[in-house]
Amino acid sequence: MSLADQVLAVNDDLPIRTDRPVHSGKVRSVYWLTAADSARLIREKGYDVPANTPLAIMVISDRISAFDCIWQGEEGLAGVPGKGAALNAISSHWFKLFREQGLADSHILDIPHPFVWIVQQASPVRVEAIARQYITGSMWRAYQSGEREFCGITLPEGLKKDQKLPDLLITPSTKGVLCGLEGVPEADDVNVSRADLERHYQAFGFRSLDDIARYETLLKEGFGVIGEALAKIDQVFVDTKFEFGYVADAAGNEKLIYMDEVGTPDSSRIWDGAAHRDGQIVEQSKEGFRQWLLTHFPDPDILLNKNRMDERFALAHNNKLPVEVMMDISRTYLGIAEKVVGHPIALSANPKQEIIEVLTDYGLIE
């Protein structure tokens, strides 16, 4: 079997029984189960959710996105071998650690396959909860161009690239386009201040003003748990994005939870500790791939300028990347995943067929 056959690039065509359209994002596809299948699984598996809770099958892929585009390799390599399994393993590990340490639950109810989560429906908070311990990336570029205020927080003069910040910095941004909110631009992924969140807390999906402080606490605590664990394997947790939502338990009690993914090479920057002590930055996350793209193409502004999205999409569509670049990404993802979880990540020979067989046992295949 070829390398390309081991990659799950298309994950929205599985024969999972659903009566709603499949939602396919950059990396994951979501299949909402029928009311009957949701109720049956809750009953059979004893999930701690109300009996009428909608459930979904979330299937990860091996696709690689960067700068809002999907990138593919030569020789039919439409994704990165091992990437999906690595991401799911890392997220699942951190979610479990959060739960064990009493922080908060996640939306995951069951993990029947390395590519698959069974999740409960959550009411999402429409905030990309971003925490930064170092000044780098887009924040450094903005700082270098003269910006000093980020999400209502003023940074001191004289900071240097990749410097550790005095405190963990929370710089939330909008998740989706929010309309008609004073002081909040009607665009996805724009920075907002804590004052913005307080003024429009209901529009952002918070149940109460107190929950803003609660999300900040969970963000800081989660960052701390991951940062400490990564330090033990000599990795530096640089910055990350968390997402939150609300779910109910079987008794009907609503709670704020972690959702989407946490602490992965897709949603975070992670640096190698030994290299960092020597004054070098060795990326253990997608950032290394982003930097490769910026140096590989002659006009990096296409990748950085949101006014050139049509050119950017064309660039990604028309350029198949060298196989070695895709395999370098694979080594990065599998390497950090195996360090985090403490064991090798098994690669599927035919992930799609395996998923179908597993979900057949759950009675979910048409």
Secondary structure, 3 states (H helix, E strand, C coil): CCCHHHCCCCCCCCCECCCCCCEECCCEEEEECCHHHHHHHHHHHCCCCCCCCCEEEEEECCCEEECCEEECECCCCCCCCCHHHHHHHHHHHHHHHHHHCCCCCECEEEEEECCEEEEECCEECCEEEEEEEECCHHHHHHHHCCCCEECCEECCCCCCCCCEEEEEEECCEECCCCCCCCCCCCCCCCECCHHHHHHCCCCCCCCCCHHHHHHHHHHHHHHHHHHHHHHHCCEEEEEEEEEEEEEECCCCCEEEEEECCCCCCCCEEEEEHHHHHCCCCCECCCHHHHHHHHHHCCCCHHHHCHHHHHHHHHHHHHCCECHHHHHHHHHHHHHHHHHHHCCCCCCCCCHHHHHHHHHHHCCCEC
